[in-house]
Amino acid sequence: MSGSTPSVAPRPSITPKLRSRGYVARSLDADEYATYTTKLSKLFTITAWVFFILAALGEFSRRSSGEGGGIFFFLVALFIFLRIRATEIAVTNKRFIYKRGVLFRKIDEFGIKQIEGVSVAQGPFARLFNYGTVNVRGTGVGHVRVKSVEDPFGLRSALTQTRLDPAT
């Protein structure tokens, strides 16, 4: 026998986008790992910043003229930022996880083997900015619609590849 030891494939590291305190990271089993994560479209972040700037301008206008005010725009921006922060979308070697909600949490999870089909819908504007809606249909578990997801074809590809991987 030679002095070499058999090589064991290391467990893939969790994707860097996975927040360590997030629901997905906390709910992984010992032999489970994230293969793909994504988030809501960047347009949500841009929209939130626009509302934040409008809030600042409205507050400046209120102070200089006594009218206006930016509290509405500030609240809209805050709501959008919270929605972005509270949404987690992940594919693991065992499950598809879609978590959303700030005050009221909703979590949809499908076992990879329960996924029957995945479809993507994109309009022209969505194609331009690379976001869309992904519909995941499961056998005996219904379906889930993930709206305004960034890189919808990447999510579809990850779900399809993980589902067809013989190791899962």
Secondary structure per residue as TSV (DSSP state, phi and psi in degrees):
chain	resnum	aa	ss	phi	psi
A	1	M	-	360.0	141.1
A	2	S	-	-85.5	170.2
A	3	G	S	-80.5	3.3
A	4	S	-	-84.2	145.9
A	5	T	-	-100.4	151.4
A	6	P	-	-64.1	143.0
A	7	S	-	-84.9	130.3
A	8	V	-	-109.9	131.1
A	9	A	-	-66.1	124.4
A	10	P	-	-71.1	151.7
A	11	R	-	-66.5	130.0
A	12	P	-	-59.8	143.9
A	13	S	-	-73.9	153.6
A	14	I	-	-66.9	140.3
A	15	T	-	-54.4	140.0
A	16	P	T	-60.3	-25.1
A	17	K	T	-71.9	-13.8
A	18	L	S	-76.3	117.9
A	19	R	-	-70.2	134.2
A	20	S	T	-67.4	-25.7
A	21	R	T	-99.6	1.4
A	22	G	S	-72.9	167.0
A	23	Y	H	-59.7	-45.8
A	24	V	H	-61.0	-47.8
A	25	A	H	-61.5	-38.4
A	26	R	H	-74.3	-24.0
A	27	S	H	-97.6	0.8
A	28	L	-	-69.4	137.6
A	29	D	-	-74.8	170.3
A	30	A	T	-61.0	-36.7
A	31	D	T	-102.5	22.6
A	32	E	-	-115.3	144.2
A	33	Y	-	-146.5	152.5
A	34	A	E	-76.3	131.3
A	35	T	E	-102.2	-21.6
A	36	Y	E	-159.2	136.3
A	37	T	E	-132.5	151.8
A	38	T	E	-148.1	-177.3
A	39	K	-	-146.6	-177.8
A	40	L	B	-69.4	160.0
A	41	S	-	-56.4	148.4
A	42	K	H	-61.5	-20.7
A	43	L	H	-62.7	-28.2
A	44	F	H	-63.2	-44.7
A	45	T	H	-65.7	-42.9
A	46	I	H	-61.7	-44.1
A	47	T	H	-61.0	-42.9
A	48	A	H	-61.7	-42.9
A	49	W	H	-65.0	-37.4
A	50	V	H	-61.4	-45.8
A	51	F	H	-64.8	-36.4
A	52	F	H	-64.3	-42.9
A	53	I	H	-64.6	-42.0
A	54	L	H	-61.5	-36.4
A	55	A	H	-64.0	-43.9
A	56	A	H	-64.8	-43.1
A	57	L	H	-64.6	-39.6
A	58	G	H	-64.5	-39.1
A	59	E	H	-68.2	-40.7
A	60	F	H	-62.5	-42.8
A	61	S	H	-63.3	-40.8
A	62	R	H	-63.3	-42.0
A	63	R	H	-68.4	-34.9
A	64	S	H	-83.0	-31.8
A	65	S	H	-115.8	-10.2
A	66	G	S	83.4	0.1
A	67	E	-	-121.6	175.1
A	68	G	-	80.9	-146.1
A	69	G	-	131.2	148.1
A	70	G	-	-115.8	15.0
A	71	I	H	-63.3	-37.7
A	72	F	H	-61.5	-49.3
A	73	F	H	-63.6	-37.3
A	74	F	H	-63.0	-43.1
A	75	L	H	-66.1	-38.7
A	76	V	H	-63.9	-45.6
A	77	A	H	-61.0	-43.3
A	78	L	H	-61.6	-43.4
A	79	F	H	-60.1	-43.9
A	80	I	H	-65.4	-44.5
A	81	F	H	-60.6	-41.8
A	82	L	H	-65.1	-39.0
A	83	R	H	-63.9	-41.9
A	84	I	H	-62.3	-47.0
A	85	R	H	-65.6	-32.7
A	86	A	H	-87.9	-4.7
A	87	T	-	-97.7	127.4
A	88	E	E	-128.1	132.0
A	89	I	E	-130.8	121.0
A	90	A	E	-146.9	150.0
A	91	V	E	-116.9	125.6
A	92	T	E	-109.9	178.6
A	93	N	S	-70.7	-7.4
A	94	K	S	-123.5	-25.2
A	95	R	E	-143.6	160.4
A	96	F	E	-108.4	128.2
A	97	I	E	-124.5	129.0
A	98	Y	E	-131.5	106.7
A	99	K	E	-115.3	134.0
A	100	R	E	-150.1	164.2
A	101	G	-	114.6	141.5
A	102	V	S	-103.4	-65.9
A	103	L	S	-81.7	-44.4
A	104	F	S	-111.6	116.7
A	105	R	-	-90.7	136.6
A	106	K	E	-128.2	128.7
A	107	I	E	-126.1	126.2
A	108	D	E	-113.1	127.3
A	109	E	E	-132.4	133.1
A	110	F	E	-122.1	137.0
A	111	G	E	-66.2	141.2
A	112	I	G	-55.4	-38.8
A	113	K	G	-72.6	-15.7
A	114	Q	G	-85.9	-10.7
A	115	I	E	-75.3	124.1
A	116	E	E	-96.8	-37.3
A	117	G	E	-163.4	157.4
A	118	V	E	-135.4	130.7
A	119	S	E	-130.5	156.6
A	120	V	E	-125.4	137.2
A	121	A	E	-122.6	131.2
A	122	Q	-	-144.1	132.4
A	123	G	-	-89.3	178.4
A	124	P	H	-62.1	-41.3
A	125	F	H	-64.6	-41.3
A	126	A	H	-65.5	-38.0
A	127	R	H	-63.9	-39.1
A	128	L	H	-62.5	-38.9
A	129	F	T	-104.4	12.6
A	130	N	T	53.7	54.6
A	131	Y	E	-139.8	166.8
A	132	G	E	-179.2	-171.5
A	133	T	E	-108.3	130.7
A	134	V	E	-112.0	126.0
A	135	N	E	-105.9	123.0
A	136	V	E	-112.9	121.0
A	137	R	E	-106.3	134.3
A	138	G	E	-118.2	152.3
A	139	T	T	-77.7	115.2
A	140	G	T	74.1	2.9
A	141	V	T	-125.1	6.5
A	142	G	E	84.7	-146.8
A	143	H	E	-146.0	162.7
A	144	V	E	-135.7	140.9
A	145	R	E	-111.6	120.1
A	146	V	E	-103.5	106.4
A	147	K	E	-90.6	149.4
A	148	S	E	54.9	39.1
A	149	V	E	-85.1	140.6
A	150	E	E	-73.4	138.2
A	151	D	S	51.5	66.3
A	152	P	H	-63.6	-31.6
A	153	F	H	-73.1	-28.6
A	154	G	H	-65.4	-42.1
A	155	L	H	-64.6	-45.0
A	156	R	H	-60.4	-43.9
A	157	S	H	-62.6	-43.9
A	158	A	H	-63.1	-42.5
A	159	L	H	-64.2	-43.8
A	160	T	H	-66.2	-46.2
A	161	Q	H	-64.8	-42.0
A	162	T	H	-66.1	-39.5
A	163	R	H	-65.0	-36.9
A	164	L	H	-88.0	-9.1
A	165	D	-	-67.2	122.8
A	166	P	T	-67.1	-17.7
A	167	A	T	-75.5	-16.2
A	168	T	-	-90.9	360.0
